[in-house]
Amino acid sequence: MQEGYLYKSGRYWRLRYYEPVLENGQVTRKQSSRKLALIREYPTKTEVRPLAETFLASLSQQRAESGQSVADFLENVYLPHCRETLRPSTCKGYWDCFKVLRDQLDGATLHNFKTPEADALLRAVAAKKQRAHSTHRNLKSFLSGAFRFAKRQGVVNDNPIRDVAIPRGMPKRDRAPYSLEEVTTMLRVVPEPSRTVVLVAALTGLRLSELKGLRWEDFDGDTVNIRRSVWQGYVGEPKTLTSRAPVPVVPFLLEQLEEYKKRNSGVGFVFHGESGQPIRVENLFRRQMREPLEKAGVAWRGWHCFRYGVATLLHSLGTDSKTISTILRHSNLSVTMDIYAKTLPEDARRAMMKLEAAFKNAQKKGAA
């Protein structure tokens, strides 16, 4: 059920709640209030709450059976709920998913949208345009989250997305991590502040949003504490609870940051503009880095490949997977090893040479 707020008004308990209404062809959320019961008959909020839950469940069921479309529910109920509760970057991704699905929903209503219809929807989206398999997976995840929310609201009785198959799509483009040689070249040819941003990214593995959110007071001796993230100018919480963990900072980086601080204000955000607000780090490539990197023959693959590079280099140096996961602050160890810690061709070659040596050694023992 949707949530409501119980309060006393005179001699009565009243329930305040929101419901979507149609105004000028648009569905908007309006606040409503309903008288539930006399306070003398239901002295406590706990006693009157079942009446509120029964009313809200009935309201939600009526809404579903009246033919509310899936598109209306997604756009005017679920997405506003997401904007109130989730990170802006997550909401942007959900809105992109909705735009892909919207034209294919074709008037489907919550009341008649079952697993076969959901399965057909994703297949139709996949047939219309070639997309990455991960995009199809994200579309299913978005719909499943929406129907879980609808189920909690009492609008539907089941989640029809749960058993839907994810259509096959194109494999995700694998972005190679930056090598030490590439990073060294970047540091030699790009100007400030790009040089220091690259250095911090390459020696910490921070996400781009975390880089933009760094403040000088976050550095504590030989660690940096991740306290915030910045996305399109919006300062918010780090991506996950585990993202808040401190990250080790090597002495060389601390020395370089001290040099950078002499040319910086030394207060507030480490990478800031004239206003003192975080700079748009993602724009540095276009403004300062593209031309010198092209001349130096370094292929730009985005900021996240520095994070891949930290994991891959640590992995090649024999660092155990748990430690790498701790440095990257992943909540799931498999994410670190499946996505971030790339096995380089030379690593694979060395591993096969070790296999050959072990094989030959076993042959010698057998012959003896």
C-alpha positions as CSV (number, residue, x, y, z in Angstrom):
1,M,0.0,0.0,0.0
2,Q,1.0,3.6,-0.4
3,E,2.0,5.2,2.9
4,G,-0.3,7.6,4.8
5,Y,0.0,9.9,7.8
6,L,-2.3,9.4,10.8
7,Y,-3.1,12.4,12.9
8,K,-5.7,13.7,15.4
9,S,-8.1,16.4,14.4
10,G,-10.7,17.4,17.0
11,R,-12.5,14.3,18.1
12,Y,-11.4,12.2,15.1
13,W,-8.4,10.3,13.7
14,R,-7.7,11.5,10.1
15,L,-5.6,10.0,7.4
16,R,-3.5,12.2,5.0
17,Y,-2.4,10.5,1.8
18,Y,-1.5,11.2,-1.8
19,E,-3.3,10.0,-4.9
20,P,-2.7,10.7,-8.6
21,V,-5.4,12.8,-10.3
22,L,-5.9,13.9,-13.9
23,E,-5.6,17.7,-14.5
24,N,-5.4,19.3,-17.9
25,G,-4.5,15.9,-19.4
26,Q,-1.7,15.3,-17.0
27,V,-1.6,13.0,-14.0
28,T,-0.3,14.8,-10.8
29,R,-0.1,13.8,-7.2
30,K,-2.6,15.5,-4.9
31,Q,-2.8,15.4,-1.1
32,S,-6.1,14.2,0.3
33,S,-7.5,13.6,3.8
34,R,-10.1,11.2,5.1
35,K,-11.9,11.0,8.5
36,L,-11.3,7.5,9.9
37,A,-12.8,7.1,13.4
38,L,-13.5,8.7,16.8
39,I,-10.5,8.9,19.0
40,R,-12.5,7.6,22.0
41,E,-13.2,4.4,20.1
42,Y,-9.6,4.0,19.0
43,P,-7.4,5.7,21.6
44,T,-4.0,4.9,20.1
45,K,-2.5,5.2,16.7
46,T,-1.6,1.4,16.8
47,E,-5.4,0.6,17.2
48,V,-6.5,2.8,14.3
49,R,-3.8,1.9,11.9
50,P,-5.6,-1.2,10.5
51,L,-8.4,1.0,9.4
52,A,-6.0,3.2,7.5
53,E,-4.3,0.2,5.9
54,T,-7.6,-1.3,4.8
55,F,-8.7,2.0,3.2
56,L,-5.4,2.5,1.4
57,A,-5.4,-1.1,0.1
58,S,-9.0,-0.5,-1.2
59,L,-7.9,2.8,-2.8
60,S,-4.9,1.1,-4.5
61,Q,-7.0,-1.8,-5.8
62,Q,-9.6,0.6,-7.2
63,R,-6.9,2.5,-9.0
64,A,-5.5,-0.6,-10.6
65,E,-8.9,-1.9,-11.7
66,S,-10.0,1.4,-13.1
67,G,-7.4,0.9,-15.8
68,Q,-4.4,3.0,-14.8
69,S,-1.9,2.4,-17.5
70,V,1.6,1.1,-16.9
71,A,3.1,4.2,-18.5
72,D,1.1,6.5,-16.3
73,F,2.1,4.6,-13.2
74,L,5.8,4.6,-14.1
75,E,5.9,8.3,-15.1
76,N,3.6,9.8,-12.5
77,V,3.9,7.5,-9.5
78,Y,7.1,5.4,-9.5
79,L,9.6,7.9,-11.0
80,P,8.5,10.7,-8.7
81,H,8.9,8.3,-5.8
82,C,12.4,7.5,-7.1
83,R,13.3,11.2,-7.3
84,E,12.4,11.6,-3.6
85,T,14.4,8.6,-2.4
86,L,17.2,7.8,-4.8
87,R,20.4,9.4,-6.0
88,P,20.0,11.8,-9.0
89,S,22.3,9.7,-11.2
90,T,20.1,6.6,-10.5
91,C,17.0,8.6,-11.3
92,K,18.5,9.7,-14.6
93,G,19.2,6.1,-15.5
94,Y,15.6,5.1,-14.6
95,W,14.3,7.9,-16.8
96,D,16.4,6.7,-19.7
97,C,14.9,3.2,-19.2
98,F,11.4,4.6,-19.2
99,K,12.0,6.5,-22.5
100,V,13.1,3.3,-24.1
101,L,10.0,1.4,-22.9
102,R,7.4,4.1,-23.2
103,D,6.5,3.7,-26.9
104,Q,6.3,-0.1,-26.6
105,L,3.8,-0.1,-23.7
106,D,1.0,0.6,-26.1
107,G,-1.8,1.4,-23.5
108,A,-1.0,-1.6,-21.3
109,T,-2.8,-1.3,-17.9
110,L,-1.5,-2.5,-14.5
111,H,-4.6,-4.7,-14.2
112,N,-3.8,-6.8,-17.3
113,F,0.0,-6.6,-17.5
114,K,1.2,-10.1,-16.7
115,T,4.4,-12.0,-17.3
116,P,3.6,-12.9,-21.0
117,E,2.9,-9.2,-21.7
118,A,6.1,-8.2,-19.9
119,D,8.1,-10.8,-21.8
120,A,6.7,-9.6,-25.1
121,L,7.5,-6.0,-24.2
122,L,11.2,-6.7,-23.7
123,R,11.4,-8.8,-26.9
124,A,9.7,-5.9,-28.8
125,V,12.3,-3.4,-27.4
126,A,15.1,-5.7,-28.4
127,A,13.7,-6.2,-31.9
128,K,13.3,-2.5,-32.6
129,K,17.0,-1.6,-32.1
130,Q,20.3,-3.3,-31.3
131,R,21.3,-2.7,-27.8
132,A,23.9,-4.1,-25.3
133,H,22.8,-7.1,-23.3
134,S,23.4,-5.0,-20.2
135,T,20.8,-2.5,-21.4
136,H,18.2,-5.2,-21.6
137,R,19.2,-6.3,-18.1
138,N,18.8,-2.8,-16.9
139,L,15.3,-2.5,-18.5
140,K,14.2,-5.6,-16.7
141,S,15.6,-4.4,-13.4
142,F,13.8,-1.0,-13.8
143,L,10.5,-2.7,-14.5
144,S,10.9,-5.2,-11.7
145,G,11.7,-2.4,-9.2
146,A,8.6,-0.5,-10.3
147,F,6.3,-3.5,-9.9
148,R,7.8,-4.4,-6.5
149,F,6.9,-0.8,-5.5
150,A,3.4,-1.2,-7.0
151,K,3.0,-4.4,-5.0
152,R,4.0,-2.7,-1.7
153,Q,1.5,0.0,-2.6
154,G,-1.2,-2.6,-3.0
155,V,-1.8,-1.7,-6.6
156,V,-0.9,-5.2,-7.9
157,N,-0.8,-8.6,-6.2
158,D,2.3,-10.0,-7.9
159,N,5.5,-8.9,-9.7
160,P,5.0,-10.0,-13.4
161,I,8.6,-9.1,-14.3
162,R,10.3,-11.7,-12.0
163,D,10.2,-14.6,-14.5
164,V,10.7,-12.6,-17.7
165,A,13.7,-13.6,-19.8
166,I,16.3,-11.0,-20.7
167,P,16.6,-10.9,-24.5
168,R,20.1,-11.5,-26.0
169,G,21.9,-8.3,-26.9
170,M,25.2,-7.1,-28.1
171,P,28.1,-7.9,-25.7
172,K,29.2,-4.9,-23.6
173,R,32.1,-3.0,-25.0
174,D,35.1,-4.0,-22.9
175,R,37.1,-0.9,-22.0
176,A,40.7,-1.8,-21.3
177,P,42.4,-0.4,-18.2
178,Y,45.0,2.3,-18.6
179,S,48.5,0.9,-18.3
180,L,51.3,2.4,-16.3
181,E,53.0,3.5,-19.5
182,E,49.8,5.3,-20.6
183,V,49.4,7.0,-17.2
184,T,53.0,8.1,-17.2
185,T,52.6,9.6,-20.7
186,M,49.4,11.5,-19.6
187,L,51.2,13.0,-16.6
188,R,54.0,14.2,-18.9
189,V,51.8,15.9,-21.5
190,V,48.6,17.2,-19.9
191,P,48.4,20.6,-18.0
192,E,47.1,21.3,-14.6
193,P,44.6,20.7,-13.1
194,S,44.1,17.7,-15.4
195,R,47.5,16.3,-14.4
196,T,46.7,16.2,-10.7
197,V,43.2,14.8,-11.4
198,V,44.8,12.0,-13.5
199,L,47.4,11.3,-10.7
200,V,44.7,11.0,-8.0
201,A,42.5,8.8,-10.2
202,A,45.4,6.5,-11.2
203,L,46.8,6.1,-7.6
204,T,43.5,5.8,-5.7
205,G,40.9,4.2,-8.0
206,L,38.2,6.7,-6.9
207,R,35.1,7.0,-9.0
208,L,34.7,10.2,-11.0
209,S,31.9,11.4,-8.7
210,E,34.2,10.8,-5.7
211,L,37.1,12.7,-7.3
212,K,34.8,15.7,-7.9
213,G,33.6,15.5,-4.3
214,L,37.1,15.5,-2.6
215,R,37.7,18.2,-0.1
216,W,41.1,19.0,1.5
217,E,39.8,18.1,5.0
218,D,39.0,14.6,3.8
219,F,42.7,13.7,3.9
220,D,43.8,12.3,7.2
221,G,47.4,11.4,7.3
222,D,48.0,8.6,4.9
223,T,44.3,8.0,4.0
224,V,41.5,9.9,2.3
225,N,37.9,9.5,3.7
226,I,35.2,9.3,1.0
227,R,32.3,11.4,2.4
228,R,30.4,12.6,-0.6
229,S,30.0,12.4,-4.4
230,V,29.2,15.0,-7.0
231,W,27.1,14.3,-10.1
232,Q,26.3,17.1,-12.5
233,G,26.9,19.7,-9.8
234,Y,24.7,17.9,-7.3
235,V,26.6,17.1,-4.0
236,G,25.2,13.9,-2.4
237,E,26.0,10.8,-0.5
238,P,28.6,8.2,-1.8
239,K,27.3,5.5,-4.1
240,T,26.9,2.8,-1.3
241,L,27.5,2.4,2.4
242,T,30.8,0.5,1.7
243,S,31.9,3.4,-0.5
244,R,32.4,5.5,2.6
245,A,35.5,3.5,3.7
246,P,38.9,5.2,3.8
247,V,41.3,4.7,0.9
248,P,45.1,4.5,1.4
249,V,47.1,7.3,-0.1
250,V,50.7,6.6,-1.0
251,P,53.4,9.1,0.1
252,F,54.2,10.1,-3.5
253,L,50.6,11.2,-4.1
254,L,50.6,13.1,-0.8
255,E,53.7,15.0,-1.9
256,Q,52.2,15.9,-5.3
257,L,49.0,17.1,-3.6
258,E,51.0,19.4,-1.3
259,E,52.6,20.9,-4.5
260,Y,49.2,21.2,-6.1
261,K,47.8,22.9,-2.9
262,K,50.4,25.7,-3.3
263,R,48.8,26.6,-6.6
264,N,45.3,26.1,-5.2
265,S,43.3,27.8,-2.4
266,G,44.0,24.8,-0.1
267,V,40.4,25.0,1.3
268,G,37.1,23.5,0.3
269,F,37.0,21.2,-2.8
270,V,40.3,20.0,-4.0
271,F,39.3,20.5,-7.7
272,H,37.2,23.6,-7.9
273,G,36.4,26.5,-10.1
274,E,36.5,30.3,-9.5
275,S,33.1,30.0,-7.6
276,G,34.6,27.4,-5.2
277,Q,32.2,24.7,-6.5
278,P,33.5,21.4,-7.9
279,I,34.7,21.6,-11.4
280,R,33.2,19.5,-14.1
281,V,36.0,17.0,-14.3
282,E,34.5,15.1,-17.2
283,N,35.0,18.3,-19.3
284,L,38.7,18.4,-18.7
285,F,39.3,15.9,-21.5
286,R,37.6,18.1,-24.1
287,R,39.3,21.3,-22.9
288,Q,42.8,20.3,-21.9
289,M,43.6,16.7,-22.7
290,R,42.3,15.6,-26.1
291,E,44.9,17.3,-28.2
292,P,48.0,16.5,-26.2
293,L,46.9,12.9,-25.7
294,E,46.2,12.5,-29.5
295,K,49.7,13.8,-30.2
296,A,51.2,11.5,-27.7
297,G,49.3,8.5,-29.2
298,V,47.3,7.7,-26.0
299,A,43.8,6.5,-26.6
300,W,41.3,8.1,-24.2
301,R,38.9,5.5,-22.8
302,G,37.1,7.5,-20.1
303,W,37.8,8.3,-16.4
304,H,36.5,4.9,-15.1
305,C,39.4,3.1,-16.8
306,F,41.7,4.5,-14.2
307,R,39.7,2.5,-11.6
308,Y,40.0,-0.6,-13.8
309,G,43.7,0.1,-14.0
310,V,44.2,0.2,-10.2
311,A,42.5,-3.2,-9.8
312,T,44.3,-4.8,-12.8
313,L,47.7,-3.6,-11.7
314,L,47.2,-4.7,-8.1
315,H,46.0,-8.1,-9.4
316,S,49.0,-8.5,-11.7
317,L,51.3,-7.7,-8.7
318,G,49.8,-10.6,-6.8
319,T,47.5,-8.7,-4.5
320,D,44.7,-10.9,-3.2
321,S,41.2,-10.2,-4.4
322,K,39.8,-9.3,-1.0
323,T,42.4,-6.5,-0.5
324,I,41.6,-5.2,-4.0
325,S,37.9,-5.2,-3.2
326,T,38.6,-3.3,0.0
327,I,40.6,-0.6,-1.8
328,L,37.9,-0.2,-4.4
329,R,35.2,-0.4,-1.7
330,H,33.0,-2.9,-3.5
331,S,30.2,-4.5,-1.5
332,N,30.5,-7.7,-3.6
333,L,33.9,-9.4,-4.1
334,S,32.7,-10.9,-7.4
335,V,32.2,-7.5,-8.9
336,T,35.9,-6.8,-8.3
337,M,37.2,-9.9,-10.0
338,D,34.6,-10.2,-12.8
339,I,34.6,-6.6,-14.0
340,Y,37.5,-4.6,-12.6
341,A,40.5,-6.9,-12.2
342,K,41.3,-7.6,-15.9
343,T,43.8,-10.4,-16.7
344,L,46.3,-8.9,-19.2
345,P,47.7,-11.0,-22.0
346,E,51.2,-11.0,-20.4
347,D,49.7,-12.3,-17.1
348,A,47.9,-15.1,-19.0
349,R,51.2,-16.0,-20.7
350,R,53.1,-16.1,-17.4
351,A,50.4,-18.2,-15.9
352,M,50.7,-20.7,-18.8
353,M,54.5,-20.8,-18.4
354,K,54.0,-21.7,-14.8
355,L,51.6,-24.5,-15.9
356,E,54.2,-25.7,-18.4
357,A,56.9,-25.8,-15.7
358,A,54.6,-27.7,-13.3
359,F,53.7,-30.2,-16.1
360,K,57.3,-30.8,-16.9
361,N,58.2,-31.3,-13.3
362,A,55.4,-33.8,-12.9
363,Q,56.7,-35.7,-16.0
364,K,60.2,-35.9,-14.5
365,K,58.9,-37.2,-11.2
366,G,56.9,-39.8,-13.1
367,A,59.9,-40.9,-15.2
368,A,61.9,-41.3,-12.0
